[in-house]
Amino acid sequence: MRPRGGDHPFGRRYTGLDLTPRMVEVADAKGIGNARFVVGDAEDLPFDDASFDAIICANSFHHYPNSRAFFGEASRVLRPGGRLVLRDYTTAAPIVWLMNHIEMPLANLVGHGDVRAYTLDEVRTLCEGSGLSCERLEAQRRFRLHLVARKPATPRA
C-alpha cells in the first residue's frame, strides 16, 4: 500500500501489511527507508479512511476467508481516484470449482492454508460490489488473475 507524501526524494512512502508479526520483523530488518511494515488483517485494515493512493495485493487473496470484507476495506482506505492492483490465481470456472471443492480441502488437511480461488466474474462482482470500477480484469498465462480497479474520483450518487 502506498500513502501519499513522505521524506523520500520522490515523495513516495510504502506500507507493507502482514498478519504474522514475525514476517513484519523480517521486513523491518531490511531497513527500507521509505517503507513501514504493519501487523494487520487485510479484511480489517488498521488504517484511516482514504489514506492510500494505491493498494497492491499479490498472491495472497486466495488465503482470505472473507473476500467481500477485503474489497470493502480496500475501497474504504483508497483515496478517491486510487487504485487496487490484485494479482492472484484463476482459471476456467469448472477448474476453479475442482480447486475449491477438491484440491484446496485436501491441501488444507496438510496445513497449506489456501481458502478459495475465484473466477473473473466472481472478482468483478466483488470489485463492483465494493464501489470500485474494474479498469482491467483478465486471466493471464499460468493461471494468473490480473485486476486493476479504481475508486471513483467523486462519490457515486
SEBAMAR-154811 format. One record per residue (C-alpha): residue number from 1; residue in three letters; x negated, z, y. Coordinates in pm, whole numbers, plus 32768, in hexadecimal, padded with zeros to 4 digits. Each point is the difference from the previous one (the first is absolute). Example, Ala and Ser with C-alpha at 12.3 -4.5 7.8 and 13.67 -1.06 7.14 Angstrom:
+-----+--------+------+------+------+
! num ! residu !    x !    z !    y !
+-----+--------+------+------+------+
!   1 !    ala ! 7B32 ! 830C ! 7E3E !
!   2 !    ser ! 7F77 ! 7FBE ! 8158 !
+-----+--------+------+------+------+
//
This chain:
+-----+--------+------+------+------+
! num ! residu !    x !    z !    y !
+-----+--------+------+------+------+
!   1 !    met ! 8000 ! 8000 ! 8000 !
!   2 !    arg ! 7F81 ! 7FAF ! 815A !
!   3 !    pro ! 8068 ! 80CB ! 8132 !
!   4 !    arg ! 7FC2 ! 7F71 ! 8159 !
!   5 !    gly ! 7ED9 ! 805E ! 80DD !
!   6 !    gly ! 7ED5 ! 80D9 ! 7FB3 !
!   7 !    asp ! 7E8A ! 8019 ! 803B !
!   8 !    his ! 7F9C ! 7ECE ! 7F38 !
!   9 !    pro ! 7F69 ! 7EEB ! 80DA !
!  10 !    phe ! 8126 ! 7F1F ! 7FAD !
!  11 !    gly ! 80FC ! 811C ! 8025 !
!  12 !    arg ! 8053 ! 8000 ! 7E8F !
!  13 !    arg ! 8038 ! 8139 ! 7F37 !
!  14 !    tyr ! 8069 ! 8010 ! 7E97 !
!  15 !    thr ! 80B5 ! 8106 ! 7F36 !
!  16 !    gly ! 7FEA ! 800D ! 7E87 !
!  17 !    leu ! 8103 ! 80BA ! 7F33 !
!  18 !    asp ! 7FE9 ! 8084 ! 7E9E !
!  19 !    leu ! 80D4 ! 80F2 ! 7F3B !
!  20 !    thr ! 7ECA ! 8098 ! 7F61 !
!  21 !    pro ! 7F2B ! 80F1 ! 80CF !
!  22 !    arg ! 7EC7 ! 7FA7 ! 7F38 !
!  23 !    met ! 8023 ! 7E8D ! 805B !
!  24 !    val ! 801A ! 805E ! 8171 !
!  25 !    glu ! 7EBF ! 80CD ! 7FDB !
!  26 !    val ! 7F4F ! 7ED3 ! 7F64 !
!  27 !    ala ! 8076 ! 7F1F ! 811B !
!  28 !    asp ! 7F9A ! 80FD ! 810C !
!  29 !    ala ! 7EA3 ! 8014 ! 7F66 !
!  30 !    lys ! 7FCB ! 7E8F ! 8054 !
!  31 !    gly ! 7FE7 ! 805D ! 8171 !
!  32 !    ile ! 80C8 ! 7EDD ! 808C !
!  33 !    gly ! 8003 ! 8048 ! 8176 !
!  34 !    asn ! 8145 ! 7F58 ! 8062 !
!  35 !    ala ! 80C3 ! 8077 ! 7ECF !
!  36 !    arg ! 80A9 ! 8141 ! 7F9E !
!  37 !    phe ! 808B ! 8054 ! 7EAC !
!  38 !    val ! 8137 ! 80CD ! 7FC4 !
!  39 !    val ! 80A0 ! 809B ! 7ECE !
!  40 !    gly ! 8167 ! 7F8D ! 7FF7 !
!  41 !    asp ! 811B ! 7F56 ! 7F4B !
!  42 !    ala ! 8058 ! 7E95 ! 804F !
!  43 !    glu ! 816D ! 8059 ! 7FC8 !
!  44 !    asp ! 7FF3 ! 8117 ! 8106 !
!  45 !    leu ! 7EF4 ! 7F98 ! 80F9 !
!  46 !    pro ! 7F65 ! 811C ! 80CB !
!  47 !    phe ! 7FFE ! 7F37 ! 8145 !
!  48 !    asp ! 80D5 ! 7FE8 ! 8138 !
!  49 !    asp ! 80FC ! 7EEB ! 8033 !
!  50 !    ala ! 7F75 ! 7EB9 ! 8089 !
!  51 !    ser ! 7E94 ! 806A ! 7FDC !
!  52 !    phe ! 7F63 ! 7ED0 ! 7F51 !
!  53 !    asp ! 7FCF ! 7E92 ! 8053 !
!  54 !    ala ! 7FCC ! 7FA4 ! 7E93 !
!  55 !    ile ! 801F ! 808F ! 7EA4 !
!  56 !    ile ! 7F44 ! 7F71 ! 7ED9 !
!  57 !    cys ! 8070 ! 8068 ! 7EA7 !
!  58 !    ala ! 7F24 ! 7F69 ! 7EF1 !
!  59 !    asn ! 803C ! 8028 ! 7E8C !
!  60 !    ser ! 80AF ! 8150 ! 800C !
!  61 !    phe ! 816D ! 7FA5 ! 803B !
!  62 !    his ! 804A ! 7FE9 ! 7E8A !
!  63 !    his ! 7FA7 ! 8174 ! 7FE6 !
!  64 !    tyr ! 810B ! 8072 ! 80F9 !
!  65 !    pro ! 8134 ! 809F ! 7F60 !
!  66 !    asn ! 80D8 ! 7FC4 ! 8135 !
!  67 !    ser ! 7FBA ! 7EA4 ! 8087 !
!  68 !    arg ! 8123 ! 8013 ! 80F5 !
!  69 !    ala ! 7F69 ! 813B ! 809D !
!  70 !    phe ! 7EAF ! 7F50 ! 8026 !
!  71 !    phe ! 8099 ! 7EDB ! 80BB !
!  72 !    gly ! 80CD ! 80EC ! 80DA !
!  73 !    glu ! 7ECB ! 80C9 ! 8057 !
!  74 !    ala ! 7F32 ! 7EC8 ! 8048 !
!  75 !    ser ! 8110 ! 7F87 ! 80EB !
!  76 !    arg ! 8014 ! 8154 ! 80A8 !
!  77 !    val ! 7E8B ! 801F ! 804C !
!  78 !    leu ! 7FCC ! 7E96 ! 806D !
!  79 !    arg ! 8010 ! 7FB7 ! 8172 !
!  80 !    pro ! 80F3 ! 7EF0 ! 806F !
!  81 !    gly ! 7F5C ! 7EB6 ! 7FA1 !
!  82 !    gly ! 7F20 ! 80AE ! 7F01 !
!  83 !    arg ! 7FBA ! 7F6B ! 7EAB !
!  84 !    leu ! 8002 ! 8076 ! 7E99 !
!  85 !    val ! 7F18 ! 7F46 ! 7F12 !
!  86 !    leu ! 804D ! 804C ! 7E94 !
!  87 !    arg ! 7F32 ! 7F83 ! 7EDA !
!  88 !    asp ! 8069 ! 805B ! 7EA2 !
!  89 !    tyr ! 8071 ! 7F66 ! 7EB8 !
!  90 !    thr ! 8121 ! 7F19 ! 7FB3 !
!  91 !    thr ! 8067 ! 7EE4 ! 7F1E !
!  92 !    ala ! 813D ! 7F57 ! 7F85 !
!  93 !    ala ! 8130 ! 80E0 ! 7FD6 !
!  94 !    pro ! 8005 ! 7FFC ! 7E7F !
!  95 !    ile ! 7E94 ! 806C ! 7FF0 !
!  96 !    val ! 8038 ! 810E ! 8108 !
!  97 !    trp ! 811C ! 8081 ! 7F26 !
!  98 !    leu ! 7F16 ! 800E ! 7ED2 !
!  99 !    met ! 7EF7 ! 80B0 ! 80D0 !
! 100 !    asn ! 80F7 ! 8103 ! 807F !
! 101 !    his ! 80AC ! 8041 ! 7EB4 !
! 102 !    ile ! 7EE5 ! 7FE0 ! 7F04 !
! 103 !    glu ! 7EA0 ! 7FEE ! 8094 !
! 104 !    met ! 8018 ! 8110 ! 810A !
! 105 !    pro ! 80B4 ! 8103 ! 7F28 !
! 106 !    leu ! 7EF6 ! 7FCF ! 7EF3 !
! 107 !    ala ! 7EE8 ! 8015 ! 8103 !
! 108 !    asn ! 8094 ! 8140 ! 808B !
! 109 !    leu ! 7FF2 ! 80A0 ! 7EA7 !
! 110 !    val ! 7E85 ! 7FF1 ! 801A !
! 111 !    gly ! 7FFA ! 8073 ! 816D !
! 112 !    his ! 7FDD ! 7EB4 ! 80B5 !
! 113 !    gly ! 80F7 ! 8061 ! 8114 !
! 114 !    asp ! 80A2 ! 7EB3 ! 8059 !
! 115 !    val ! 816C ! 801C ! 8063 !
! 116 !    arg ! 8096 ! 7EA7 ! 803A !
! 117 !    ala ! 7FB9 ! 7E93 ! 804C !
! 118 !    tyr ! 80E0 ! 7F3A ! 80EC !
! 119 !    thr ! 8078 ! 7E9C ! 801F !
! 120 !    leu ! 7FE3 ! 7F4D ! 814D !
! 121 !    asp ! 8179 ! 801E ! 802F !
! 122 !    glu ! 7FF1 ! 8179 ! 7FCD !
! 123 !    val ! 7EE5 ! 8022 ! 80FB !
! 124 !    arg ! 80BF ! 7F2B ! 80FD !
! 125 !    thr ! 8133 ! 80DE ! 7FD7 !
! 126 !    leu ! 7F31 ! 813F ! 802D !
! 127 !    cys ! 7F4F ! 7F6D ! 812F !
! 128 !    glu ! 8137 ! 7F89 ! 80B2 !
! 129 !    gly ! 80BD ! 813D ! 7FA3 !
! 130 !    ser ! 7EFE ! 80C9 ! 80C3 !
! 131 !    gly ! 802A ! 7F2C ! 813A !
! 132 !    leu ! 7EC4 ! 7F30 ! 7FD2 !
! 133 !    ser ! 8000 ! 7E85 ! 8009 !
! 134 !    cys ! 7F47 ! 7F42 ! 7EF0 !
! 135 !    glu ! 7F0E ! 7F0F ! 80A6 !
! 136 !    arg ! 7F57 ! 7FA1 ! 7EBC !
! 137 !    leu ! 8059 ! 805D ! 7E9B !
! 138 !    glu ! 7F67 ! 7F4A ! 7EDC !
! 139 !    ala ! 7F80 ! 8019 ! 7EA0 !
! 140 !    gln ! 7E97 ! 7F99 ! 7FE8 !
! 141 !    arg ! 7F14 ! 7FC1 ! 7EDF !
! 142 !    arg ! 7FBE ! 8112 ! 7F04 !
! 143 !    phe ! 814C ! 80B4 ! 8028 !
! 144 !    arg ! 7FC2 ! 8050 ! 8170 !
! 145 !    leu ! 8110 ! 804D ! 80FA !
! 146 !    his ! 7FB1 ! 7FCA ! 8171 !
! 147 !    leu ! 80EB ! 807C ! 8110 !
! 148 !    val ! 7FD9 ! 7FFB ! 8178 !
! 149 !    ala ! 8126 ! 80A8 ! 80AD !
! 150 !    arg ! 8036 ! 804D ! 816E !
! 151 !    lys ! 80C1 ! 810D ! 80B0 !
! 152 !    pro ! 80D8 ! 7F5D ! 810B !
! 153 !    ala ! 7F73 ! 8019 ! 815F !
! 154 !    thr ! 8152 ! 8078 ! 807A !
! 155 !    pro ! 80FA ! 80D5 ! 7F40 !
! 156 !    arg ! 810F ! 7F43 ! 7F48 !
! 157 !    ala ! 815C ! 801C ! 8091 !
+-----+--------+------+------+------+
//
